[in-house]
Amino acid sequence: MADTVQQTAVEKDIGETTSAANPNGVNTVQHRSFDPRKPMASIHQDDQPRLPAFGGEFQPGLWRPIEHRKFANPAPLGLSAFALTTFVLSCVNLGARDVSVPNIAVPLAFGYGGLVQLLAGMWEMAVGNTFGATALSSYGGFWIAYGILLTPNWNITGKGGPYDQASDIDPHMVNSAIGFFLTGWFIFTTILLLCTLRSTVMFFLLFFTLDLAFLMLACGEYATNNGALSSAKKLTQAGGGFGMVAAFLAWYNAFAGIADSSNSFFLIPVFHFPWSEKGREARLAKTSSRTTA
């Protein structure tokens, strides 16, 4: 009796068993399983359909099967919107192909990285995901604010506005102001980074590299204000480099959230931390398998 209970517990941890009728009317047993002992397995078998990918969720450390959801997972959409906009701006910060003016980032900041990501954040709110709603909505607001900042007709950073009462204003003052803007986002991203410590390695690295990108870009603005133009250029390029890595990590996590047994022959590994919920489940399954053996 004890052996039967233990075996049932192992099957519950590793997968589920379903029955289906074949054309001859005979029920056959199909195993729908994901073995945490083999997370890198990539061979798809028709009689063993894989569970949906567990990455890409803006619910650190947790995973819910899509068949129990009333809404689709909005996180891959928000991650993709963030990734593309960050990729384009990072190309400019890196000076790729001698492009130094970020005009091309403005329409993306308003339309894709801003509006679409904000909508994804609101949909995260609808599915009850506080972390996802806060992160996606906030970064959607960041891109909209950044697009406004780069819109010259609004004179956000230029002279001659209603608050410009002196003609001898330091022209570098705008660099410190933008530095304040970026420093605030660095602090916010650090808070989110701490909330990813119980999720996955790839999700943590996304916020880690983004945090460093904000820090480098903010320091670059302060360096420009101090007249250290050579250091400012290097810091801006470093911010572009970290932003580029963050963009690809966002795409990676989005891909992990999109790929499942309905559209992919393999799962995207996201490497759970040993102390996360999934990491503990994998250790329990491994211990149970050794006990039964």
TALINQUI-V274112 format. One record per residue. N is the residue number from 1. RES is the residue in three letters. PSI is psi in degrees with one decimal (none if undefined). Layout:
# TALINQUI-V274112
n={N	N}
res={RES	RES}
psi={PSI	PSI}
This chain:
# TALINQUI-V274112
n={1	2	3	4	5	6	7	8	9	10	11	12	13	14	15	16	17	18	19	20	21	22	23	24	25	26	27	28	29	30	31	32	33	34	35	36	37	38	39	40	41	42	43	44	45	46	47	48	49	50	51	52	53	54	55	56	57	58	59	60	61	62	63	64	65	66	67	68	69	70	71	72	73	74	75	76	77	78	79	80	81	82	83	84	85	86	87	88	89	90	91	92	93	94	95	96	97	98	99	100	101	102	103	104	105	106	107	108	109	110	111	112	113	114	115	116	117	118	119	120	121	122	123	124	125	126	127	128	129	130	131	132	133	134	135	136	137	138	139	140	141	142	143	144	145	146	147	148	149	150	151	152	153	154	155	156	157	158	159	160	161	162	163	164	165	166	167	168	169	170	171	172	173	174	175	176	177	178	179	180	181	182	183	184	185	186	187	188	189	190	191	192	193	194	195	196	197	198	199	200	201	202	203	204	205	206	207	208	209	210	211	212	213	214	215	216	217	218	219	220	221	222	223	224	225	226	227	228	229	230	231	232	233	234	235	236	237	238	239	240	241	242	243	244	245	246	247	248	249	250	251	252	253	254	255	256	257	258	259	260	261	262	263	264	265	266	267	268	269	270	271	272	273	274	275	276	277	278	279	280	281	282	283	284	285	286	287	288	289	290	291	292	293}
res={MET	ALA	ASP	THR	VAL	GLN	GLN	THR	ALA	VAL	GLU	LYS	ASP	ILE	GLY	GLU	THR	THR	SER	ALA	ALA	ASN	PRO	ASN	GLY	VAL	ASN	THR	VAL	GLN	HIS	ARG	SER	PHE	ASP	PRO	ARG	LYS	PRO	MET	ALA	SER	ILE	HIS	GLN	ASP	ASP	GLN	PRO	ARG	LEU	PRO	ALA	PHE	GLY	GLY	GLU	PHE	GLN	PRO	GLY	LEU	TRP	ARG	PRO	ILE	GLU	HIS	ARG	LYS	PHE	ALA	ASN	PRO	ALA	PRO	LEU	GLY	LEU	SER	ALA	PHE	ALA	LEU	THR	THR	PHE	VAL	LEU	SER	CYS	VAL	ASN	LEU	GLY	ALA	ARG	ASP	VAL	SER	VAL	PRO	ASN	ILE	ALA	VAL	PRO	LEU	ALA	PHE	GLY	TYR	GLY	GLY	LEU	VAL	GLN	LEU	LEU	ALA	GLY	MET	TRP	GLU	MET	ALA	VAL	GLY	ASN	THR	PHE	GLY	ALA	THR	ALA	LEU	SER	SER	TYR	GLY	GLY	PHE	TRP	ILE	ALA	TYR	GLY	ILE	LEU	LEU	THR	PRO	ASN	TRP	ASN	ILE	THR	GLY	LYS	GLY	GLY	PRO	TYR	ASP	GLN	ALA	SER	ASP	ILE	ASP	PRO	HIS	MET	VAL	ASN	SER	ALA	ILE	GLY	PHE	PHE	LEU	THR	GLY	TRP	PHE	ILE	PHE	THR	THR	ILE	LEU	LEU	LEU	CYS	THR	LEU	ARG	SER	THR	VAL	MET	PHE	PHE	LEU	LEU	PHE	PHE	THR	LEU	ASP	LEU	ALA	PHE	LEU	MET	LEU	ALA	CYS	GLY	GLU	TYR	ALA	THR	ASN	ASN	GLY	ALA	LEU	SER	SER	ALA	LYS	LYS	LEU	THR	GLN	ALA	GLY	GLY	GLY	PHE	GLY	MET	VAL	ALA	ALA	PHE	LEU	ALA	TRP	TYR	ASN	ALA	PHE	ALA	GLY	ILE	ALA	ASP	SER	SER	ASN	SER	PHE	PHE	LEU	ILE	PRO	VAL	PHE	HIS	PHE	PRO	TRP	SER	GLU	LYS	GLY	ARG	GLU	ALA	ARG	LEU	ALA	LYS	THR	SER	SER	ARG	THR	THR	ALA}
psi={-43.8	-40.1	-37.6	-43.3	-42.6	-41.4	-39.3	-40.1	-40.1	-43.6	-34.2	-38.1	-38.5	-36.2	-164.0	155.3	130.5	156.5	144.7	152.0	134.0	173.0	-22.5	1.7	8.7	128.9	133.5	152.1	130.1	136.6	121.2	103.0	151.3	113.0	112.2	-13.4	-14.1	64.2	-17.7	2.4	131.9	5.4	122.0	127.3	137.3	-33.7	-1.5	71.7	139.8	155.4	156.7	153.2	140.2	-2.0	174.3	-6.6	135.7	47.9	81.9	126.8	-6.7	160.2	133.8	131.4	144.8	-22.2	-16.0	6.1	148.4	-21.4	152.7	163.7	112.7	-8.0	-44.8	-35.0	-47.8	-40.6	-39.0	-40.5	-42.4	-41.6	-48.2	-44.4	-41.2	-38.0	-46.7	-45.5	-35.5	-34.0	-40.9	-44.3	-31.2	-12.2	31.0	132.4	33.3	22.6	122.6	-8.7	122.5	33.7	-36.4	-21.8	-17.8	-52.2	-35.7	-39.5	-37.3	-47.1	-55.8	-61.5	-27.6	-72.5	-51.4	-40.9	-35.6	-41.3	-41.1	-38.0	-38.8	-34.7	-32.8	-36.0	-38.7	-31.6	5.8	26.0	98.4	-43.9	-48.9	-41.9	-42.3	-46.4	-54.2	-42.4	-39.7	-45.2	-28.0	-42.6	-35.1	-46.2	-36.7	-44.2	-38.8	-36.8	-40.0	-39.6	-34.0	0.6	108.9	-33.3	-20.2	-10.5	41.4	-40.8	0.5	178.5	164.4	5.0	179.2	-19.5	5.6	95.1	-2.5	142.6	-8.5	31.8	137.2	120.2	-18.5	-4.6	-32.8	-31.4	-41.0	-37.2	-44.6	-34.0	-40.8	-43.5	-47.9	-32.7	-39.3	-39.8	-28.8	-43.6	-45.2	-42.6	-32.8	-39.2	-45.6	-36.2	-40.8	-25.7	-3.6	2.3	-14.8	20.4	-110.5	160.9	-44.4	-36.5	-41.5	-45.0	-31.8	-51.4	-29.6	-48.8	-35.5	-39.5	-44.5	-34.5	-46.4	-41.9	-46.0	-42.7	-38.9	-44.9	-33.5	-39.5	-41.3	-38.2	-38.3	-40.1	-35.2	-2.8	3.8	74.5	-35.0	-44.9	-37.4	-40.0	-42.7	-39.9	-39.8	-40.9	-38.2	-40.9	-38.8	-37.1	-47.1	-35.8	-37.4	-43.6	-41.6	-38.3	-45.5	-33.5	-35.9	-42.0	-39.4	-48.9	-35.2	-43.0	-40.4	-31.4	-23.4	-42.5	124.8	-172.3	-14.3	-19.0	-0.2	147.8	-1.8	160.7	153.3	116.9	134.0	-4.1	85.0	141.4	145.3	-28.8	0.8	171.2	-47.2	-35.0	-40.6	-38.9	-40.3	-40.0	-39.8	-41.9	-39.1	-40.4	-41.0	-39.5	-36.1	-36.5	-43.3	-30.0	none}
